[in-house]
Amino acid sequence: MTIEVRQLRYAVLTADTRSFSRAATALNMKQATLSLRVTQLEDKLGIKLFTRSTRGAEPTEMGQVFLESARRIITDIDNLQTTARAVSYGEQGRLAVGYSSSLMAGNLKQTFSEYLTRFPDVQFDGEEAAPEKLMNALQSRTIDVAVAPAGMEEGGILARSVWSDRLMVALQSGHRLLENDRIYWSDLRREVFVVPGGGIGPTLANLLAARLTGQGGRPNIIVQNTSLESVLSIVSVGRFISIATEASQGVTWPDLHFRDIHDQNGTTRLEFSVYWREDNDNPALQRFFTLINERYPV
């Protein structure tokens, strides 16, 4: 039995989006073709990976086990390809950047894109993780710089503010709050939230707890060990809502609507900073700050 890597990618993306239609759109292929390829994979394996319905595609219990293994295989292959490509570039050094925000759109994506364009001979490696893990990575010198929410200062770590992103609530079509002219934190007290366990997820969970705890009640927050993209995909099911930064609007999400969250000072924003070790003299890092100083002058 021969299983192709592309079949694994098809199945994993279908699981992430919970939809053959959305996965096919992301892959720029016909939905029928994608569904056929996944069915052929199921036939080879002798198991059903997904339960198909008009609402989408949900991984079966056996499918979840297989898909987690498939995801690890794909990650290993991608890492090998990245290592191989690194041999042919990096003549001007290497920059390892950690981040905890979405790369779909916004300031972070624009900054990374401009760095890659201006310094094509620098090996640029990215790592997405929760802010606390990024701080540990800085201390252990496994990354050179981190982009994370403000307020994470530690001994030996310098910080510089860069930008702020609007904080938004993600709602499925037909949600009652879409009828409001403005949505305030107090409007969200009775909602059930789902947030990712990694990346910016812990920051969002802490923010929800801080904003919505009061009068003897605490917000109902479900943490999923998955990506923000996967979390947003399941919001459209209608059982949960979520929050994200404006960067998540870089992709069109069917049946999903983003609305600003307001407080007494206006639209709620999440401040971001860059963090680095003060004893890091990596020239590639200095080039990064050249760009930062140009784009976001103090």
N, C-alpha and C positions, 0 to 999 in steps of 0.2 A: 504494500500500500504506500503510494507516494502522495504526500501532502505538500502543496506549494505554499510558499510564504505569502503570496498574494491572497490565497484563500484564507489564511489566518488573519490577514489585515482586513479583509472583507467582513469576516465574522466579528472581529473585535470592534470595528467601527459601527457595525449594526448594533452590537450590545451597548456601546457608549451612547448612541443616539436613540436607542429603543425604537428604531424605525428603519425599514428597508428604504423608504422614500428619502429620508434625510441623509442616510448613508450614501445612497446612490447619487444624490445631488452633490455631496462633498467629494465623491470620487469621480464626478463628471461622467457617469455612465447611466445606462437605462436601469430602471428599477427591476424590470423583469430579468435582465442579465445578471444583476447582483443576486437576486433571489435564487436564480438557477445555480449560480456558483456556490452559494451557501448550501443549497439542497444537495449538490454533488459532494460537498465536504461532509455533510451529515450522512450520506449514503456510504462514504468511505469509512467513516467512524462507526457506523451502526448505531448512532444515537441521535436524538433530536436535540439540537442546540437551542431552538427557540420555539415558543408558543406563539403562533401567528394569529392576529385578530385584526378587526377594522381599526383598533386603537393603536396598533403598532406591533412590535416584536419584543417579547419578554424572554430572557434567557431561562431555560429550564434548570432544575436543580443540578442535573448532570452537566448541562451546558455551562453553568457558572464555573464549575471545577475546571473544565477543559479551557474555557476562555481565559481564566487567570493564568494557566500555563502558557497559552498562546500569547498572551500579553507579555510575559517574561521573555519568551523566545524572540518576539519582535523587538523588544527593548535591547536584548543582547545583540541582535543583528544590526540594529541601528547604531549601537555603540561601536561595534566593529567597523562599520562603514565610516563613522566619524573619525575613528582612530586612523583608518587608512587614508582618509582625505587630509588629515592633519600632517601626514608625511610630506605632502606636496605644497603646504603653505606654512606659515608661521615663521617666515624669515625675519620678521620684525618683532618676534616675541609672542607671548601667550597671555590672554586675559581671561580669567575665570570670573563670571558674574553670577551672583545668586539673586533671585527675585521671588516675590510672593504675590504678584499681581498678574492679571490677565494680559496675554500678549495679542489678543484679538485686534485691538485698536488702541489709540490714545498715545499718551506721552512715552510710555515704556517702549512700545513697539517702534515709534518714530525714532527714539534715541538709539535703540539697538540697530535699526536699519541704517541710520546715518553713520554710525560707527563702522559697521561692516562695509559701507560704501567708501568711506574716507580712508579706512585703513585695511585694505583687502589682504595685506600680507601678515596681519596679526591673527594668530589662532584664537578664535573667539569661542569659548565654551560657556554654556548656560546651565544653571541648575535651579529648578523651581522647588521651593520648600517653605515651610512655615517660618515666620520671623525668628523664633527661638533657635531653630536648626541653622538658620543662616548666620546667626551670631556665633554659634559653636563652630561653624565652618570658617568664619573669619579668624577666630581665635586659634584654630588648628592649621590655619594657612592653606586650606584646601580651596578657598576662593579668594580673590583679590578685593572684590567690592560687592556690596549687597544693596539692593533697592527694596525697601520695605517701609511699612507705615512708620511715621515719626514716633519718637519716644522710646527707642530701644537702646539708648546709650549704655555702654559698659566700659569698664576700665581698659585703657589701651586702645579703645575704638573711637575714632572720630566720626562725626556726623555732620551732614550739610543738607538743609532742606532743598527740595527741587521743585515739586509741583503738588497740586491737590486735585483729586478727582471727585466728581459728584457721586454721592452714594444713592443707589436706586433700589427700589423694590421690584422684584420680578413676579408678575401676576399672569395667570392663565386667562384666556378669553372668557368673558362672562363674569369675572370676579366682581363682587359688589363694590370694591374700592375703586374700580375704574370709573364709577359714576361720580366720584368726588372731583371737585375742581383742583384741590390740593390734598396730598396725603401727609398726615402728621404722624409722629411716633405714637401718639395716643391711639390712633386708628388701628395700630398693628397689634395691640395687646392680646387679642383673642386668637391670633393666627398661629398656625403650626409652621415653623421654619425648618428648612433643610439646608445645611451648609456642608461644604467639603471638609474632610479632616486635614488636608494638607494645603499648601500654598497660602492664600489669604484667608482660608476658612477659619482658623482659630481666632484671627483678628475680628472677623465678622461675628463670630459667636460671642466673643467677649463684649463687643460693641452692643449687640442685641441685649445681652444680660444687663449691661450697665444702663441702657436706655429704657428698658421695659420692665425691670424689676421694681416693684413698689406696691404699696397697699396690700401686703400679704401675698402677693402673687409673683410668680416667675414665668418668663416666657417659655414656651414649649419649643425646644430646639433639638432637632435630630441631626447628628453628625454622621455623614456617610464617608466611608473610606474610598473616595473616588474624586475625580476632577471636578472643577467648577463647571466645566462644559457639560459633564454628565448630569450634575445636579440640575442645571438649567433645563436640560432635556426632559427630566421627569417632572418638572414643575407643571408642564402643560397637561399632565394627567389630571390635575385638579385637587389632589389631596394635600398639597403643601404650597408654600410660597418660599421665596428666597430673597436675599439681597446681594448686590454685587456693585462694582464700580461701573462708571460709564464706559470703561474700556470693553465691557462685555457686549456692547451694542455693535461691535465690529462685524458680527455675524447676524444674519436674519434668522430669527427663531420662530418657526410657525406656531401660531396660537399663543405667543408669549409677548407680554407688554412690559416695558420698563417705565417706571414713574419716579420722579424725584421724591425724596423724603424731606419734609420741611420741619424746622424747629423755630423757636422764637427769633433766631437770627437769620432766617431765610433757608436756602437750600443747604442740606447737610453735606459736608465735604470731608473726605479722608485725606489727611496730609501724608506725603511721602518724603523720605530722606534717602540719601546714599550714605553708606557706612563703609569704613575701611580702617585697617590698622595704621597707626601713625608712623610705624617703622617700615612700611611697605614702600620700597623705592622702585618698583617695577615700571620701566619706561612705558609699557603698554597701558598701565593704569594712569600715568600722567597724561597720555593722549586722550584717555577717556574723560579726564577732568577738563582738558582743553575744550572738548565738545560740550560738556555740562556747563561750563562757565559761559560759553557762547549762547547756548540755548536758554539757560535759566540763570541769568546774572543775579547776584545777590543785591 
